[in-house]
Amino acid sequence: MKPKTKYLIILIGVTGLAFLIYNSIKMMYWGIQYQMIAKVLYIIGVAGLFIYFLIKKWRKILTKTMLLTFSISLAISVYSIYQFYQWNNYLKKRNEYSQIKTCEGLKERFALDLENNEIKYFLFGMGTDIDLAKKLKKKYDIESFGMGCIVDFKKVNCYNKLVNEHLKEKHNDSIVD
């Protein structure tokens, strides 16, 4: 095995192992399917490492196998971490609005969101209307949040009415017509 290849396998293998351990601890129940695929690929890479020292005629293919499995395992682990933090940011933003107790507080927050061009729209019910969420994002740059079935309708509706009024004024369009 060439020194560059050896060091590359070691670097990717150790980095992949660190991410697998981090994922197992930090994201215990998140992205389990991704974590399992990454772990299986990593184990295949480690098995290839052991076989590499036992069977000399397979070394060329085992080098490529280790490099490939460690690399894919690392990529999956990094992607899983990225998704985890995206989801946590989404929940953090959504829960921020849930903490506001009054309609007056939501009106103040809407004014701040309008000023910062960060308007939100809250969808509720059994399923989120994905088409509406895409339309709001594409056409008006409004981020949508699915609130589920159990929602304080008066609070959510207070903010959503302000969004609807804003769209009528600015774009002569409405979400709820």
C-alpha positions as CSV (number, residue, x, y, z in Angstrom):
1,M,0.0,0.0,0.0
2,K,1.3,3.4,-0.9
3,P,2.1,5.8,2.0
4,K,-0.4,8.4,0.7
5,T,-3.2,5.8,0.5
6,K,-2.3,4.4,3.9
7,Y,-2.5,7.8,5.6
8,L,-5.7,8.6,3.7
9,I,-7.3,5.4,4.9
10,I,-6.2,6.1,8.5
11,L,-7.4,9.7,8.4
12,I,-10.8,8.8,6.9
13,G,-11.1,5.8,9.2
14,V,-10.3,7.7,12.4
15,T,-12.5,10.7,11.5
16,G,-15.3,8.4,10.5
17,L,-15.0,6.6,13.9
18,A,-15.1,9.9,15.7
19,F,-18.3,10.9,13.9
20,L,-19.9,7.5,14.5
21,I,-19.1,7.8,18.2
22,Y,-20.4,11.4,18.3
23,N,-23.6,10.3,16.5
24,S,-24.2,7.4,18.8
25,I,-23.9,9.7,21.9
26,K,-25.3,13.0,20.8
27,M,-28.0,11.8,18.4
28,M,-29.1,8.6,20.1
29,Y,-32.6,8.4,18.5
30,W,-32.1,10.6,15.5
31,G,-31.4,9.3,12.0
32,I,-31.1,5.7,13.2
33,Q,-31.3,4.3,9.6
34,Y,-28.4,6.5,8.6
35,Q,-26.4,5.6,11.6
36,M,-26.9,1.9,11.0
37,I,-25.8,2.1,7.4
38,A,-22.7,4.1,8.4
39,K,-21.8,1.6,11.2
40,V,-22.2,-1.4,8.8
41,L,-20.0,0.3,6.2
42,Y,-17.4,1.1,8.9
43,I,-17.4,-2.5,10.1
44,I,-16.9,-3.7,6.5
45,G,-13.9,-1.3,6.3
46,V,-12.4,-2.6,9.5
47,A,-13.0,-6.2,8.4
48,G,-11.2,-5.3,5.1
49,L,-8.3,-4.0,7.2
50,F,-8.0,-7.3,9.1
51,I,-8.3,-9.4,5.9
52,Y,-5.7,-7.1,4.2
53,F,-3.0,-8.4,6.6
54,L,-4.1,-12.1,6.2
55,I,-4.5,-12.5,2.4
56,K,-1.8,-10.8,0.4
57,K,-3.4,-11.4,-3.1
58,W,-6.5,-9.4,-2.2
59,R,-4.6,-6.3,-0.9
60,K,-5.3,-4.1,-4.0
61,I,-9.1,-4.7,-3.9
62,L,-9.2,-4.5,-0.1
63,T,-7.4,-1.1,-0.2
64,K,-10.1,0.3,-2.5
65,T,-12.9,-1.4,-0.4
66,M,-11.6,0.2,2.8
67,L,-11.2,3.6,1.2
68,L,-14.7,3.4,-0.3
69,T,-16.5,2.1,2.8
70,F,-14.8,4.5,5.2
71,S,-15.5,7.4,2.9
72,I,-19.2,6.6,2.5
73,S,-19.5,6.0,6.3
74,L,-17.9,9.3,7.0
75,A,-20.1,11.1,4.4
76,I,-23.3,9.5,5.9
77,S,-22.3,10.5,9.4
78,V,-21.6,14.1,8.4
79,Y,-24.9,14.3,6.5
80,S,-26.7,12.9,9.6
81,I,-25.2,15.5,11.8
82,Y,-26.2,18.2,9.3
83,Q,-29.8,17.0,9.3
84,F,-29.9,16.8,13.0
85,Y,-28.8,20.4,13.5
86,Q,-31.2,21.6,10.7
87,W,-34.1,19.9,12.5
88,N,-33.0,21.3,15.9
89,N,-32.9,24.8,14.4
90,Y,-36.4,24.3,13.0
91,L,-37.8,23.2,16.3
92,K,-36.0,26.0,18.1
93,K,-37.6,28.6,15.8
94,R,-41.0,27.0,16.1
95,N,-40.9,26.7,19.8
96,E,-39.8,30.3,20.2
97,Y,-43.3,31.3,19.0
98,S,-45.0,28.8,21.2
99,Q,-43.5,30.5,24.2
100,I,-45.3,33.8,23.4
101,K,-48.5,33.7,25.5
102,T,-50.6,36.5,24.1
103,C,-51.9,37.7,20.8
104,E,-50.4,41.1,21.7
105,G,-47.0,39.5,22.1
106,L,-47.4,37.8,18.7
107,K,-48.3,41.1,17.1
108,E,-45.1,42.6,18.5
109,R,-43.1,39.6,17.2
110,F,-44.8,39.9,13.8
111,A,-43.7,43.5,13.6
112,L,-40.1,42.5,14.4
113,D,-40.3,39.6,11.8
114,L,-41.6,42.0,9.2
115,E,-38.8,44.4,9.9
116,N,-36.2,41.6,9.6
117,N,-37.9,40.1,6.6
118,E,-38.4,36.8,8.5
119,I,-42.1,36.2,8.4
120,K,-43.4,32.8,9.4
121,Y,-46.6,31.0,8.8
122,F,-48.0,28.3,11.1
123,L,-49.8,25.3,9.6
124,F,-51.8,22.9,11.8
125,G,-53.8,19.8,11.5
126,M,-53.1,16.1,10.8
127,G,-50.7,16.8,7.9
128,T,-48.8,19.8,6.8
129,D,-49.8,21.3,3.4
130,I,-46.5,20.9,1.7
131,D,-47.6,22.7,-1.5
132,L,-48.7,25.7,0.5
133,A,-45.4,25.7,2.4
134,K,-43.5,25.6,-0.9
135,K,-45.6,28.4,-2.4
136,L,-45.1,30.6,0.6
137,K,-41.3,30.1,0.6
138,K,-40.9,30.5,-3.2
139,K,-43.3,33.4,-3.8
140,Y,-43.1,35.4,-0.6
141,D,-40.0,34.0,1.2
142,I,-42.2,33.0,4.2
143,E,-41.0,30.1,6.3
144,S,-43.8,27.6,7.3
145,F,-44.0,25.6,10.4
146,G,-46.1,22.5,10.9
147,M,-47.6,22.7,14.4
148,G,-49.4,19.4,14.5
149,C,-52.9,18.7,15.8
150,I,-52.8,20.1,19.3
151,V,-52.5,23.8,18.8
152,D,-53.6,26.9,20.6
153,F,-55.7,28.0,17.6
154,K,-56.3,31.5,18.9
155,K,-52.6,32.3,19.2
156,V,-51.5,30.7,15.9
157,N,-54.5,32.3,14.1
158,C,-53.5,35.7,15.5
159,Y,-50.1,35.6,13.9
160,N,-51.4,34.0,10.7
161,K,-54.0,36.7,10.3
162,L,-51.3,39.3,10.4
163,V,-49.4,37.5,7.7
164,N,-52.5,37.3,5.6
165,E,-53.2,41.0,6.0
166,H,-49.6,41.8,5.1
167,L,-49.9,39.7,1.9
168,K,-53.1,41.5,1.0
169,E,-51.5,44.9,1.4
170,K,-48.2,44.2,-0.2
171,H,-49.0,41.6,-2.9
172,N,-52.8,41.9,-3.3
173,D,-52.8,38.2,-2.5
174,S,-54.2,36.0,0.3
175,I,-53.4,32.7,1.9
176,V,-56.9,32.1,3.2
177,D,-59.5,33.1,0.7
